Amino acid sequence: MKTVVIHQPDFMPYLGFFHRLLHADLYIVLDDVQFLRRGWHHRDKIKTPQGDKWVTLGLHKSPQDEKINNILLHHEDWKQEHLNLFIQNYKKAPYYAEIFPYIELLYSNKFDRMIDFNMTSITMLMKLFNISIEMEYSSKYNLQTKANELLSDLLQKVEATNYLSGIGAKDYFDSKPFDDANIEVIWQDFKHPVYPQLHGEFIPYLSSIDLLFNCGIDESREILRNI
């Protein structure tokens, strides 16, 4: 049995992404598909006294159909703006002193490509959540199929028996490519945990960094494993 997760390399993803990694044997980084400007590849949300707020990477302009692994960062003021947002909105969090040094280290890296920054953010969060999983990049296989056929082809390349998918994919799911390849599709059962937050009423589906600032490394690991 081999369970595989396939997902784009988003920026500091939410808890549901890491919950899937806990239940899989391999994570295929879907890096050679189209960059979605209204998606989560270059941004995520944190909580502020005014509600949730996007934290967005600074990117160079690119063609509409550019692939994720070709998107370039620009080197202007966005890094310091991000750090200021984390300081302003989490400095009173119980575990600010524990978590902020990891954020500072992340932002001290100099990358040209968005994917390199994003994967560094993901591996940072995996370390904090104590998640260890094998990873491969979809671009390694240079496949030309798309959508569900692409996913099925990738799963066959790595000899997967099970595909663990987020529930959002049901809207455009076609079972035939998976049935033809004898791959079982498992739908993630994720119920967002409620934990103590700053700034009033609880807001779910923020970047995972929100949980870490509010609950610390040890408790965050426990919360994630008890979802």
LUMFI-413411 format. One line per 8 residues: number of its first residue (from 1); their letters; for each residue x, y, z of N, C-alpha, C. Coordinates in Angstrom, 2 decimals, always signed. Example, Ala and Ser with C-alpha at 12.3 -4.5 7.8 and 13.67 -1.06 7.14 Angstrom:
REM residues 2
1) AS) +13.19/-5.69/+7.80/+12.30/-4.50/+7.80/+13.20/-3.30/+7.80 | +12.85/-2.25/+7.08/+13.67/-1.06/+7.14/+12.90/+0.03/+7.87
This chain:
REM residues 227
1) MKTVVIHQ) +0.84/-1.19/+0.00/+0.00/+0.00/+0.00/+0.87/+1.25/+0.00 | +0.56/+2.19/-0.86/+1.31/+3.44/-0.94/+0.33/+4.59/-1.18 | +0.23/+5.47/-0.19/-0.69/+6.60/-0.26/+0.08/+7.87/-0.64 | -0.44/+8.58/-1.61/+0.25/+9.74/-2.16/-0.64/+10.97/-2.12 | -0.04/+12.10/-1.78/-0.66/+13.42/-1.86/-0.03/+14.17/-3.02 | -0.85/+14.82/-3.83/-0.35/+15.68/-4.91/-0.93/+17.07/-4.69 | -0.07/+18.07/-4.62/-0.57/+19.43/-4.35/+0.45/+20.45/-4.82 | -0.06/+21.61/-5.24/+0.83/+22.70/-5.63/+1.61/+23.20/-4.42
9) PDFMPYLG) +2.79/+23.77/-4.65/+3.62/+24.29/-3.55/+3.15/+25.68/-3.13 | +2.14/+25.74/-2.28/+1.57/+27.01/-1.84/+2.46/+27.69/-0.80 | +2.19/+28.96/-0.56/+2.93/+29.76/+0.41/+2.36/+29.55/+1.82 | +3.17/+29.06/+2.74/+2.79/+28.84/+4.15/+1.36/+28.32/+4.28 | +1.10/+27.09/+3.83/-0.28/+26.58/+3.72/-1.02/+26.45/+5.04 | -2.32/+26.23/+4.90/-3.20/+26.06/+6.06/-3.07/+24.65/+6.62 | -3.71/+24.41/+7.75/-3.54/+23.16/+8.49/-3.98/+21.92/+7.71 | -5.00/+22.05/+6.88/-5.50/+20.90/+6.15/-4.44/+20.27/+5.25
17) FFHRLLHA) -3.57/+21.08/+4.69/-2.49/+20.55/+3.86/-1.57/+19.65/+4.68 | -1.18/+20.09/+5.85/-0.25/+19.31/+6.68/-0.94/+18.10/+7.28 | -2.23/+18.19/+7.52/-3.00/+17.04/+8.00/-2.94/+15.91/+6.98 | -3.01/+16.24/+5.68/-2.90/+15.21/+4.65/-1.51/+14.55/+4.65 | -0.48/+15.35/+4.83/+0.87/+14.79/+4.82/+1.08/+13.77/+5.93 | +0.38/+13.97/+7.04/+0.49/+13.02/+8.16/-0.03/+11.63/+7.80 | -0.88/+11.57/+6.77/-1.55/+10.31/+6.43/-1.10/+9.77/+5.08 | +0.08/+10.19/+4.62/+0.55/+9.76/+3.31/+2.00/+9.29/+3.39
25) DLYIVLDD) +2.42/+8.60/+2.33/+3.79/+8.09/+2.23/+4.66/+8.96/+1.33 | +4.03/+9.71/+0.44/+4.77/+10.52/-0.53/+3.96/+11.78/-0.85 | +4.67/+12.90/-0.94/+4.07/+14.16/-1.40/+4.69/+14.51/-2.74 | +3.86/+14.54/-3.79/+4.31/+15.00/-5.10/+4.00/+16.49/-5.20 | +5.06/+17.28/-5.35/+4.94/+18.73/-5.47/+4.55/+19.04/-6.91 | +3.35/+19.55/-7.10/+2.82/+19.81/-8.44/+3.34/+21.17/-8.92 | +4.55/+21.15/-9.44/+5.26/+22.41/-9.71/+5.22/+22.86/-11.16 | +4.76/+22.01/-12.09/+4.80/+22.36/-13.50/+3.40/+22.53/-14.10
33) VQFLRRGW) +2.48/+23.04/-13.29/+1.14/+23.41/-13.77/+1.01/+24.93/-13.71 | -0.08/+25.45/-14.25/-0.25/+26.90/-14.38/-0.35/+27.59/-13.03 | +0.35/+28.70/-12.90/+0.24/+29.56/-11.73/-1.12/+30.26/-11.74 | -1.83/+30.18/-10.61/-3.16/+30.78/-10.49/-3.07/+32.08/-9.70 | -3.33/+33.18/-10.36/-3.18/+34.49/-9.73/-4.18/+34.74/-8.62 | -5.30/+34.06/-8.67/-6.30/+34.23/-7.60/-6.31/+33.05/-6.65 | -5.28/+32.25/-6.72/-5.18/+31.08/-5.85/-4.35/+31.36/-4.62 | -3.73/+30.28/-4.11/-2.99/+30.33/-2.84/-1.50/+30.12/-3.04
41) HHRDKIKT) -1.08/+30.10/-4.29/+0.33/+29.82/-4.56/+1.26/+30.90/-4.01 | +0.81/+32.13/-4.02/+1.69/+33.25/-3.64/+1.16/+34.03/-2.44 | +0.19/+33.47/-1.72/-0.39/+34.22/-0.62/-1.13/+33.29/+0.34 | -1.30/+33.78/+1.56/-2.18/+33.14/+2.54/-2.63/+34.21/+3.52 | -3.46/+33.82/+4.48/-4.06/+34.80/+5.38/-3.54/+34.65/+6.80 | -3.41/+35.78/+7.48/-3.16/+35.80/+8.91/-4.30/+36.56/+9.57 | -4.32/+36.57/+10.89/-5.38/+37.26/+11.62/-4.87/+38.58/+12.19 | -5.69/+39.61/+12.06/-5.38/+40.94/+12.57/-6.56/+41.42/+13.42
49) PQGDKWVT) -6.42/+42.51/+14.14/-7.56/+43.05/+14.91/-8.75/+43.41/+14.02 | -8.50/+43.60/+12.72/-9.58/+43.94/+11.79/-10.12/+42.72/+11.05 | -9.66/+41.54/+11.41/-10.09/+40.32/+10.72/-8.94/+39.69/+9.96 | -9.26/+38.80/+9.01/-8.18/+38.15/+8.28/-7.60/+39.10/+7.24 | -6.33/+38.86/+6.88/-5.62/+39.73/+5.95/-4.66/+38.90/+5.10 | -4.65/+39.17/+3.80/-3.72/+38.48/+2.91/-2.28/+38.91/+3.17 | -1.39/+37.95/+3.16/+0.05/+38.19/+3.10/+0.49/+37.67/+1.74 | +0.98/+38.56/+0.87/+1.18/+38.23/-0.54/+2.63/+38.45/-0.95
57) LGLHKSPQ) +3.19/+37.46/-1.62/+4.56/+37.56/-2.11/+4.65/+38.59/-3.24 | +5.79/+39.26/-3.31/+6.05/+40.18/-4.42/+6.60/+39.42/-5.61 | +5.88/+39.49/-6.75/+6.25/+38.72/-7.93/+6.50/+39.61/-9.14 | +7.38/+39.14/-10.01/+7.53/+39.77/-11.31/+6.31/+39.42/-12.18 | +5.97/+40.28/-13.11/+4.91/+39.97/-14.05/+5.31/+38.79/-14.91 | +4.32/+37.99/-15.29/+4.59/+36.79/-16.06/+3.44/+36.54/-17.02 | +3.65/+35.73/-18.06/+2.56/+35.37/-18.97/+1.41/+34.69/-18.23 | +0.22/+34.81/-18.77/-0.97/+34.27/-18.12/-0.86/+32.78/-17.86
65) DEKINNIL) -0.21/+32.05/-18.76/-0.14/+30.59/-18.65/+1.19/+30.10/-18.08 | +1.92/+30.97/-17.40/+3.23/+30.57/-16.85/+3.08/+29.48/-15.80 | +4.05/+28.57/-15.78/+4.02/+27.49/-14.80/+4.56/+27.97/-13.46 | +4.12/+27.29/-12.42/+4.50/+27.66/-11.05/+6.01/+27.73/-10.89 | +6.73/+26.76/-11.44/+8.17/+26.71/-11.21/+8.96/+27.74/-12.00 | +8.26/+28.57/-12.80/+8.93/+29.65/-13.53/+8.61/+31.04/-12.98 | +7.75/+31.12/-11.97/+7.36/+32.42/-11.42/+8.51/+32.99/-10.60 | +8.86/+34.25/-10.87/+10.00/+34.88/-10.23/+9.56/+35.88/-9.16
73) LHHEDWKQ) +10.32/+35.93/-8.08/+10.12/+36.92/-7.03/+10.81/+38.22/-7.43 | +10.24/+39.34/-7.00/+11.02/+40.57/-7.13/+11.59/+40.93/-5.76 | +12.66/+41.68/-5.76/+13.43/+41.90/-4.54/+13.26/+43.33/-4.04 | +12.02/+43.69/-3.77/+11.75/+45.02/-3.26/+11.41/+44.93/-1.77 | +10.39/+45.63/-1.32/+10.15/+45.78/+0.12/+9.19/+44.75/+0.72 | +8.74/+43.75/-0.06/+7.70/+42.88/+0.44/+8.15/+42.04/+1.64 | +9.43/+41.67/+1.69/+9.89/+40.84/+2.81/+9.78/+41.59/+4.13 | +10.23/+42.82/+4.16/+10.13/+43.60/+5.40/+8.68/+43.92/+5.73
81) EHLNLFIQ) +7.87/+44.13/+4.72/+6.43/+44.36/+4.96/+5.81/+43.14/+5.62 | +6.16/+41.96/+5.15/+5.65/+40.73/+5.77/+6.09/+40.62/+7.22 | +7.38/+40.82/+7.45/+7.89/+40.73/+8.82/+7.19/+41.73/+9.73 | +6.95/+42.92/+9.23/+6.23/+43.93/+10.03/+4.82/+43.48/+10.35 | +4.17/+42.83/+9.40/+2.81/+42.32/+9.64/+2.81/+41.26/+10.73 | +3.78/+40.33/+10.68/+3.87/+39.30/+11.71/+4.14/+39.92/+13.08 | +5.02/+40.89/+13.13/+5.32/+41.55/+14.40/+4.11/+42.27/+14.94 | +3.47/+43.07/+14.11/+2.33/+43.88/+14.55/+1.17/+43.03/+15.05
89) NYKKAPYY) +0.93/+41.91/+14.39/-0.28/+41.14/+14.68/-0.07/+39.94/+15.59 | +1.18/+39.55/+15.83/+1.43/+38.39/+16.68/+2.37/+38.66/+17.84 | +2.83/+39.87/+18.01/+3.80/+40.13/+19.09/+3.22/+39.86/+20.47 | +1.89/+39.88/+20.60/+1.27/+39.58/+21.89/+0.81/+38.12/+21.99 | +1.10/+37.33/+20.95/+0.73/+35.91/+20.99/+1.60/+35.19/+22.02 | +1.06/+34.17/+22.68/+1.79/+33.49/+23.75/+3.14/+32.91/+23.30 | +3.25/+32.50/+22.03/+4.47/+31.81/+21.59/+5.20/+32.61/+20.50 | +5.01/+33.91/+20.52/+5.70/+34.77/+19.56/+7.22/+34.58/+19.63
97) AEIFPYIE) +7.77/+34.59/+20.83/+9.23/+34.48/+20.99/+9.75/+33.13/+20.50 | +8.94/+32.09/+20.58/+9.35/+30.76/+20.13/+9.32/+30.66/+18.60 | +8.32/+31.27/+17.97/+8.07/+31.05/+16.55/+8.72/+32.11/+15.65 | +8.78/+33.36/+16.08/+9.24/+34.42/+15.19/+10.65/+34.21/+14.66 | +11.60/+33.65/+15.44/+12.93/+33.40/+14.86/+12.91/+32.50/+13.62 | +11.97/+31.54/+13.57/+11.84/+30.70/+12.38/+11.38/+31.53/+11.18 | +10.46/+32.45/+11.43/+9.98/+33.34/+10.37/+11.12/+34.23/+9.87 | +11.87/+34.78/+10.80/+13.00/+35.63/+10.40/+14.00/+34.86/+9.55
105) LLYSNKFD) +14.28/+33.63/+9.94/+15.22/+32.81/+9.18/+14.68/+32.52/+7.78 | +13.41/+32.21/+7.69/+12.79/+31.98/+6.38/+12.98/+33.18/+5.47 | +12.70/+34.37/+5.99/+12.76/+35.58/+5.17/+14.19/+36.07/+4.94 | +15.15/+35.51/+5.62/+16.54/+35.90/+5.38/+17.11/+35.21/+4.15 | +16.42/+34.19/+3.65/+16.87/+33.50/+2.45/+16.69/+34.37/+1.21 | +17.59/+34.22/+0.26/+17.50/+34.95/-0.99/+17.21/+33.97/-2.11 | +16.00/+34.05/-2.62/+15.58/+33.17/-3.71/+15.13/+34.01/-4.90 | +15.31/+33.47/-6.09/+14.81/+34.12/-7.29/+13.41/+33.62/-7.65
113) RMIDFNMT) +13.15/+32.35/-7.37/+11.87/+31.75/-7.78/+10.91/+31.64/-6.59 | +9.64/+31.84/-6.89/+8.60/+31.70/-5.88/+8.59/+30.29/-5.29 | +8.76/+29.28/-6.13/+8.67/+27.91/-5.64/+9.71/+27.61/-4.58 | +10.90/+28.21/-4.71/+11.95/+27.94/-3.73/+11.61/+28.56/-2.38 | +11.04/+29.76/-2.41/+10.60/+30.38/-1.16/+9.46/+29.57/-0.54 | +8.49/+29.18/-1.38/+7.35/+28.43/-0.88/+7.75/+27.08/-0.28 | +8.63/+26.37/-0.97/+9.04/+25.06/-0.46/+9.85/+25.20/+0.82 | +10.59/+26.28/+0.95/+11.30/+26.52/+2.20/+10.31/+26.80/+3.33
121) SITMLMKL) +9.23/+27.52/+3.02/+8.19/+27.76/+4.04/+7.50/+26.46/+4.43 | +7.27/+25.60/+3.44/+6.61/+24.31/+3.72/+7.51/+23.41/+4.56 | +8.78/+23.31/+4.20/+9.68/+22.46/+4.98/+9.91/+23.02/+6.38 | +9.89/+24.33/+6.52/+9.96/+24.94/+7.86/+8.78/+24.50/+8.71 | +7.58/+24.58/+8.14/+6.38/+24.20/+8.88/+6.35/+22.70/+9.14 | +6.82/+21.90/+8.21/+6.91/+20.45/+8.44/+7.82/+20.16/+9.63 | +8.93/+20.87/+9.72/+9.84/+20.69/+10.85/+9.14/+21.06/+12.16 | +8.44/+22.18/+12.16/+7.76/+22.62/+13.39/+6.66/+21.65/+13.79
129) FNISIEME) +5.98/+21.06/+12.80/+4.93/+20.08/+13.09/+5.46/+18.66/+13.24 | +6.77/+18.47/+13.08/+7.41/+17.16/+13.18/+6.82/+16.18/+12.16 | +6.78/+16.63/+10.91/+6.29/+15.80/+9.81/+7.46/+15.44/+8.91 | +7.63/+14.17/+8.65/+8.67/+13.70/+7.75/+8.01/+12.86/+6.66 | +8.20/+13.26/+5.41/+7.59/+12.54/+4.30/+8.49/+12.68/+3.07 | +8.55/+11.63/+2.28/+9.30/+11.69/+1.03/+8.61/+12.66/+0.08 | +9.41/+13.39/-0.72/+8.85/+14.35/-1.67/+9.49/+14.18/-3.03 | +8.67/+14.36/-4.08/+9.15/+14.40/-5.45/+8.45/+15.56/-6.16
137) YSSKYNLQ) +9.04/+16.03/-7.26/+8.46/+17.12/-8.05/+7.85/+16.55/-9.32 | +6.66/+17.00/-9.65/+5.98/+16.49/-10.85/+6.78/+16.79/-12.12 | +7.53/+17.89/-12.13/+8.30/+18.27/-13.31/+9.35/+17.21/-13.67 | +9.71/+16.39/-12.71/+10.67/+15.31/-12.96/+10.21/+14.39/-14.08 | +8.88/+14.24/-14.21/+8.32/+13.26/-15.15/+7.94/+13.87/-16.49 | +7.88/+15.20/-16.56/+7.64/+15.90/-17.83/+6.41/+15.35/-18.57 | +5.33/+15.18/-17.84/+4.10/+14.65/-18.43/+3.33/+15.76/-19.15 | +2.59/+15.38/-20.18/+1.86/+16.36/-20.99/+0.35/+16.31/-20.77
145) TKANELLS) -0.12/+15.38/-19.96/-1.55/+15.30/-19.68/-1.97/+16.40/-18.71 | -3.27/+16.53/-18.50/-3.78/+17.60/-17.65/-4.86/+17.06/-16.71 | -5.17/+17.87/-15.70/-6.28/+17.63/-14.78/-6.19/+16.23/-14.17 | -7.31/+15.51/-14.14/-7.34/+14.21/-13.48/-6.44/+13.19/-14.17 | -6.29/+13.29/-15.48/-5.39/+12.39/-16.20/-3.94/+12.60/-15.76 | -3.55/+13.84/-15.53/-2.20/+14.13/-15.05/-1.98/+13.51/-13.67 | -2.94/+13.68/-12.79/-2.81/+13.12/-11.44/-2.67/+11.60/-11.50 | -3.52/+10.98/-12.30/-3.46/+9.52/-12.43/-2.12/+9.07/-13.00
153) DLLQKVEA) -1.62/+9.79/-13.99/-0.33/+9.42/-14.59/+0.80/+9.55/-13.58 | +0.77/+10.62/-12.79/+1.79/+10.79/-11.75/+1.74/+9.66/-10.72 | +0.54/+9.31/-10.32/+0.37/+8.25/-9.34/+0.88/+6.91/-9.87 | +0.67/+6.67/-11.14/+1.19/+5.44/-11.73/+2.71/+5.46/-11.79 | +3.30/+6.62/-12.07/+4.75/+6.73/-12.13/+5.41/+6.35/-10.79 | +4.74/+6.68/-9.69/+5.33/+6.40/-8.37/+4.76/+5.13/-7.74 | +3.97/+4.39/-8.52/+3.40/+3.12/-8.10/+2.52/+3.27/-6.87 | +1.68/+4.31/-6.89/+0.74/+4.54/-5.79/-0.42/+3.56/-5.87
161) TNYLSGIG) -0.92/+3.19/-4.70/-2.16/+2.42/-4.64/-3.33/+3.29/-4.22 | -3.04/+4.37/-3.46/-4.09/+5.26/-2.96/-3.71/+6.72/-3.22 | -4.70/+7.51/-3.56/-4.52/+8.95/-3.73/-5.35/+9.66/-2.67 | -4.69/+10.41/-1.79/-5.38/+11.15/-0.73/-5.60/+12.58/-1.21 | -6.85/+12.92/-1.46/-7.19/+14.21/-2.05/-7.94/+15.09/-1.07 | -7.71/+16.39/-1.18/-8.51/+17.36/-0.44/-9.94/+17.37/-0.95 | -10.87/+17.70/-0.08/-12.29/+17.63/-0.41/-12.68/+18.62/-1.49 | -11.93/+19.72/-1.62/-12.26/+20.73/-2.61/-12.17/+20.23/-4.04
169) AKDYFDSK) -11.39/+19.18/-4.26/-11.22/+18.65/-5.61/-12.45/+17.91/-6.11 | -13.42/+17.63/-5.25/-14.62/+16.91/-5.68/-15.40/+17.67/-6.75 | -15.26/+18.99/-6.76/-16.02/+19.81/-7.72/-15.62/+19.52/-9.16 | -14.39/+19.09/-9.39/-13.95/+18.81/-10.76/-13.36/+17.41/-10.89 | -13.83/+16.50/-10.06/-13.28/+15.15/-10.02/-13.92/+14.26/-11.09 | -13.06/+13.52/-11.79/-13.48/+12.51/-12.75/-12.83/+11.19/-12.33 | -13.62/+10.22/-11.97/-13.09/+8.99/-11.40/-12.44/+8.06/-12.43 | -12.76/+8.24/-13.70/-12.34/+7.26/-14.70/-10.82/+7.04/-14.77
177) PFDDANIE) -10.00/+8.11/-14.81/-8.54/+7.85/-14.89/-8.00/+7.06/-13.71 | -8.59/+7.25/-12.55/-8.14/+6.53/-11.36/-8.65/+5.09/-11.37 | -9.90/+4.91/-11.80/-10.45/+3.56/-11.90/-9.66/+2.74/-12.91 | -9.33/+3.37/-14.05/-8.59/+2.65/-15.09/-7.21/+2.22/-14.60 | -6.63/+3.00/-13.70/-5.29/+2.69/-13.17/-5.36/+1.88/-11.88 | -6.56/+1.52/-11.46/-6.75/+0.75/-10.22/-6.16/+1.47/-9.01 | -6.41/+2.77/-8.93/-5.95/+3.59/-7.81/-7.16/+4.04/-7.00 | -7.14/+3.77/-5.72/-8.25/+4.16/-4.85/-8.10/+5.63/-4.44
185) VIWQDFKH) -9.16/+6.39/-4.61/-9.17/+7.79/-4.20/-9.77/+7.89/-2.80 | -9.03/+8.47/-1.89/-9.48/+8.68/-0.51/-9.69/+10.17/-0.30 | -10.87/+10.53/+0.17/-11.18/+11.94/+0.40/-10.82/+12.31/+1.84 | -10.05/+13.36/+1.96/-9.59/+13.80/+3.28/-10.78/+14.14/+4.18 | -10.71/+13.67/+5.39/-11.72/+14.00/+6.42/-11.08/+15.01/+7.37 | -11.25/+16.29/+7.06/-10.59/+17.34/+7.82/-11.63/+18.26/+8.45 | -11.60/+18.32/+9.76/-12.47/+19.24/+10.50/-11.56/+20.24/+11.21 | -11.68/+21.49/+10.82/-10.73/+22.49/+11.31/-10.80/+22.61/+12.83
193) PVYPQLHG) -9.66/+22.49/+13.53/-9.69/+22.62/+14.99/-9.93/+24.07/+15.41 | -10.56/+24.23/+16.55/-10.72/+25.55/+17.16/-9.71/+25.65/+18.29 | -8.92/+26.69/+18.28/-7.86/+26.88/+19.27/-7.86/+28.34/+19.71 | -7.20/+28.67/+20.80/-7.17/+30.06/+21.26/-6.46/+30.96/+20.25 | -7.09/+32.07/+19.91/-6.53/+33.04/+18.98/-6.54/+34.43/+19.58 | -5.67/+35.27/+19.10/-5.76/+36.70/+19.40/-6.89/+37.34/+18.59 | -7.26/+38.56/+18.97/-8.11/+39.43/+18.16/-9.53/+38.91/+17.96 | -10.14/+38.44/+19.03/-11.59/+38.19/+18.97/-11.99/+36.84/+18.45
201) EFIPYLSS) -13.17/+36.79/+17.83/-13.81/+35.55/+17.42/-12.90/+34.71/+16.52 | -12.97/+33.40/+16.70/-12.10/+32.48/+15.97/-12.33/+32.56/+14.47 | -11.24/+32.56/+13.71/-11.28/+32.53/+12.25/-10.51/+31.30/+11.78 | -11.15/+30.38/+11.05/-10.46/+29.18/+10.55/-9.78/+29.45/+9.21 | -9.03/+28.46/+8.74/-8.44/+28.43/+7.41/-7.44/+29.55/+7.16 | -6.72/+29.93/+8.21/-5.60/+30.85/+8.06/-4.33/+30.04/+7.77 | -3.24/+30.75/+7.50/-1.95/+30.07/+7.41/-1.68/+29.31/+8.71 | -1.00/+28.18/+8.60/-0.68/+27.36/+9.77/+0.14/+28.12/+10.80
209) IDLLFNCG) +0.79/+29.18/+10.37/+1.62/+29.94/+11.31/+0.78/+30.54/+12.43 | -0.51/+30.76/+12.18/-1.39/+31.30/+13.21/-1.51/+30.35/+14.39 | -1.68/+29.06/+14.11/-1.75/+28.06/+15.18/-0.45/+28.06/+15.98 | +0.68/+28.09/+15.29/+1.97/+28.02/+15.98/+2.21/+29.22/+16.88 | +1.90/+30.42/+16.41/+2.06/+31.60/+17.24/+1.18/+31.54/+18.49 | -0.01/+31.00/+18.35/-0.96/+31.00/+19.46/-0.81/+29.82/+20.41 | -0.33/+28.68/+19.89/-0.29/+27.47/+20.72/+1.10/+26.89/+20.92 | +2.08/+27.35/+20.17/+3.43/+26.84/+20.33/+3.65/+25.52/+19.62
217) IDESREIL) +4.91/+25.10/+19.55/+5.27/+23.93/+18.77/+4.66/+22.65/+19.33 | +4.83/+22.39/+20.61/+4.38/+21.12/+21.18/+2.87/+20.94/+21.10 | +2.13/+21.97/+21.49/+0.67/+21.84/+21.46/+0.16/+21.81/+20.03 | +0.79/+22.55/+19.12/+0.36/+22.55/+17.72/+0.51/+21.16/+17.11 | +1.61/+20.48/+17.44/+1.79/+19.11/+16.95/+0.68/+18.20/+17.44 | +0.31/+18.37/+18.68/-0.76/+17.53/+19.26/-2.11/+17.85/+18.63 | -2.39/+19.13/+18.46/-3.67/+19.54/+17.84/-3.79/+18.97/+16.44 | -2.73/+19.08/+15.65/-2.76/+18.60/+14.27/-2.99/+17.09/+14.21
225) RNI) -2.46/+16.37/+15.15/-2.58/+14.91/+15.14/-3.88/+14.42/+15.73 | -4.65/+15.30/+16.31/-5.93/+14.90/+16.92/-7.13/+15.43/+16.16 | -6.91/+15.88/+14.93/-8.01/+16.35/+14.09/-8.80/+15.15/+13.59
